[in-house]
Amino acid sequence: MGVARSALRTCGFAVAGFSAACMLAVACFTAGASPDQAAYASETGAQSQAASSQQAQSGSYLYAVQDSKTDLWGFADAAGKQVIPCRFASLGSLPGKSPELVTKYLPTNRTTSYFPDFGCSCDLPGGVMGSDPFPAQDHDTNKWGYIDNSGEWVVEPEYEEARVFSDGLGLVYSEDKGAGFVNAQGELVISGYTAATSFSDGVAFISGKSDGDDKGIKHNNRYAAIDKSGAWALDSAESSTETDRYCYERPVFFHDGLGLKGIEDGKAIYIDSEGNQSLSVSSGHDGVEIAAAGPFYDGYAAVLLQGYDAWANAGYGGTDDTKAYGLIDKTGAFVKNPTAKDTQWATLVDLWGGIDRAGDGMVAAKDSITGLWGYLDAKSGEWKIQPRFSGAEPFDGGMAYAKDFATGDWGIIDDSGVWTAVPRLDNLNSDDQSLVAVGGLVYGSAEAKGGAARVTSSGWMNAQGVWAASWEE
């Protein structure tokens, strides 16, 4: 078994759909095949031709892979061919996890500087490289820089932290220059802040200017807004003094052209990237207020409504008779009124539930009566895929993860709810949100089930469950 696995490995990861089928077939022959394992191996092998067609569909995108011997990272294309050798200690955007634009960082002088934890504005899922420079950590120095799609440094590794490009700039942190931004040519165009967020819709937020001493100026941990030239933006541009420019209690995360400024008097307040108030959303019902709200995706945002006693009096049988989740469009109107009596409307997961956003015109939703998950049409609020799953992820590119209620296994469904990758795989879904990749590949870990031999792999597979690039756990 070990010899077979070693022979199938290329720099630690297996190539194309061949690997999963062959390793599972070897497992069946050496340890006694269960019908389920044999069927899966045969099915996967018969589909292996499909993996090579992904190259044409996914253009220039590259997918992060890890050498199972050295734990170093590199990149493969959609056909499973290794393009960039596995030689980086880590990547700023790892497969199976939402790309990190934010992190806390503790410099050697023991003062806390950080990229504020407020949200993510990446267009690509974790571990997928497009045309922008990609953050990578040098194995020898542990410093961060950016590489291009040939694996060459375009921004030399000289930073303590680096985050994925957003709005054409990459957020970096160094001990001597603080938080700042680099462009695709490697130039540090903005620097010197004690903390910063990435740009979204042309706006970033900073929390203070470094002044050369141990702490810098933090302005009581409030934030100011800047544009891509480094000039003051939004309300910060209207203030006359340095301190007054730090007029935000938290950064505003812009997406789909709008940013949630905050919750005021039970209403969700959204502004545009010019700082103008665009939406003031209320529940429309006495005694029911908006307690939290999420960003807009695909033209819709999820909101959490808190009703207290009035909520139960409205006749809604939600999760605990006091809370429910609604979906609003860009006019501030609810897609379907969740406070109306006897609607039996599904409970939408909010921003912090991990399955909050719209995708391909649908929203993953949990039926308030059965507790099962399905998909709503975002425009009408009606079920497009009836609730029959024990878990669900957002749609992207016509495919989504869903968890089979009967087996507890994850698979992939199309936009009609039909399984394209049958739920025979354990932990196909990873532990973070929005895992559908550009080019029709998804990241996950899968384990063959049903026999004594158990083969576990992690990597990228297509909608039919065929591995394009995988490696053993």
SULVENHU-V416123 format. One record per pair of residues at least 6 apart in sequence whose C-alpha atoms are under 6 Angstrom apart, sorted by the first residue. I is the first residue (numbers start at 1). J is the second residue. Records with the same first field share a line. If there is no record, write none. Layout:
I=J, J
This chain:
8=14
11=67
12=67, 68
13=470, 471
14=469, 470, 471
15=80, 469
16=79, 80, 467, 468, 469
17=48, 466, 467, 468
21=41, 44, 45
24=41
25=41
27=453
31=453
34=450, 451
51=79, 468
52=79
54=78
55=78, 79
57=439
58=439
61=129, 130
62=75, 76, 77, 128, 129
63=75, 76, 127, 128
64=74, 75, 127
65=73, 74, 75
66=72, 73
72=86, 87, 88, 89
73=86, 87, 88
74=84, 85, 86
75=83, 84
76=82, 83
79=468
80=468, 469
84=151
88=137, 138, 139
89=137, 138, 139
90=136, 137
91=135, 136
92=135, 136, 163
93=99, 126, 127
94=126, 127
95=126, 127
96=126, 430, 443
97=126, 432
98=126
99=126
101=120, 163
102=115, 116, 117
103=115
104=114, 115
105=113, 114
106=112
113=194, 195
114=195
115=195, 196, 197
116=197
125=437
133=146, 147, 148
134=146, 147
135=145, 146, 162, 164
136=144, 145, 146
137=143, 144
143=157, 158, 159, 160
144=157, 158, 159, 161, 162
145=155, 156, 157
146=153, 154, 155
147=153, 154
155=186
159=173, 174
160=173, 174
161=172, 173
162=171, 172
163=170, 171
164=170
166=199
167=199
169=181, 182, 183
170=181, 182
171=180, 181, 198
172=179, 180, 181
173=179
177=192
178=192, 193, 194
179=191, 192, 193, 194, 195
180=190, 191
181=188, 189, 190
182=188, 189
192=209, 210
193=208, 209, 210
194=208, 209, 210
195=206, 207
196=205, 206
197=204, 205
198=204
200=254
202=227
203=226, 227
204=225, 226
205=224, 225, 251
206=223, 224
207=218, 222, 223
208=217, 218
209=217
210=216
222=246, 248, 249
223=246, 248
224=236, 245, 246
225=232, 233, 236
226=232, 233
227=233
234=274, 275
236=245
239=245
252=259, 261
253=259
255=296
256=296
258=271, 272
259=270, 271
260=269, 270
261=269, 270
262=269
266=289, 290
267=281, 282, 290
268=280, 281
269=279, 280
270=277, 278, 279
271=277, 278
281=332
283=289
287=307, 310
288=306, 307
289=305, 306
290=304, 305
291=304, 305, 306
292=303, 304
293=302, 303
294=301, 302, 351
295=301
297=357, 358
298=358
299=329
300=328, 329
301=327, 328
302=326, 327, 350
303=325, 326
304=325
305=323, 324, 325
306=322, 323
307=322
308=322
311=322
312=321
314=341
315=341
316=341
318=324, 368
325=347, 348
327=334, 335
328=334, 335
335=381
336=381
346=366, 367, 368
347=366, 368
348=365
349=355, 356
350=356
354=433
355=393
359=394, 395, 396
360=395, 396
361=378
362=375, 376, 377, 378
363=375, 376
364=374, 375, 394
365=373, 374, 375
366=372, 373
372=387, 388, 389, 390
373=387, 388, 389, 390, 391
374=385, 386, 387
375=383, 384, 385
376=382, 383, 384
377=384
385=417
389=403, 404, 405
390=403, 405
391=402, 403
392=401, 402
393=400, 401
394=400
396=436
398=414, 415
399=413, 414
400=412, 413
401=411, 412
402=410, 411, 412
403=409, 410
409=423, 425, 426
410=423, 425, 428
411=421, 422, 423
412=419, 420, 421
413=419, 420
420=464
421=464, 465
425=446, 447
426=446, 447
427=445, 446
428=444, 445, 446
429=444
430=444
436=442
440=462
441=460, 461, 462
442=460, 461
443=459, 460
444=458, 459
445=457, 458
446=456, 457
447=455, 456
448=454, 455
457=471, 472, 473
458=470, 471
459=469, 470
460=467, 468, 469
461=467, 468
